[in-house]
């Protein structure tokens, strides 16, 4: 894997680069001292993952991460910071992991392993996963098999992925991005940075405040549609 480390502190970059290079999954490690420099490197070549600090001299890492998630959907983001209070915002930005300074080798290896496991599969494999009517999810050493047609919606709640089905709520060790890759795009749509919905289970669409919408699902739960996803929702529902 090709790894990019973005941190405005040279010593922190060096430490993280050294630890990353110890992992057998990592083939290349490059560094950037600013958001601007990172943007240039990402535009020039493809990286598998990025270790991204949150407080940078030329910007906010969370905001940059959200931009990257849209521009480079295959890029896996791991936030690497001295501050633990941004964890929820980080996972809402589709982060795969969140590690704290000072870096521990075991946590760096765990983050790389998590990225490796969540890396987007080859096209034919991904298509077969999406087409499979069933999926397995694991949480706290328990694995459950879910019929995808029973899923009403999926949300990120306080950093945890929660799957709401017709009969229960199930937590899973997945990112929302990875969950979306496992579902058929003909049936499931992302309508908010924290929500995926089953289009077949939408019963009502109502306009909300400031050009947003609210969906009523078949179990009467309400799901928000943010402005950036309104066009996709209308197209999917034939509105």
Number of C-alpha atoms within 10 A of each C-alpha: 17 15 23 24 26 26 27 18 14 13 10 19 20 14 14 23 19 13 16 23 15 13 16 10 15 16 12 14 18 15 21 20 18 20 22 11 12 21 13 11 16 15 10 9 8 14 20 19 23 26 27 27 30 22 15 16 13 11 13 13 23 22 13 16 26 20 13 20 17 12 10 16 13 16 22 27 27 26 27 26 22 14 13 12 8 13 19 16 15 23 26 20 24 25 27 23 22 22 22 15 13 12 16 14 16 10 15 23 18 15 21 25 14 16 23 16 10 15 16 18 12 8 9 8 11 15 15 12 17 19 14 14 15 15 15 11 17 14 13 8 7 8 11 13 10 16 12 21 16 16 21 24 24 25 22 21 14 12 17 17 22 20 21 19 19 13 10 9 14 16 19 19 14 19 20 25 22 15 18 19 15 20 24 18 15 11 14 23 20 23 23 17 19 22 22 25 23 24 19 15 20 20 12 12 19 11 12 14 9 8 11 15 19 17 21 16 20 15 14 11 12 14 22 19 25 22 16 13 16 16 12 14 19 11 9 15 11 7 8
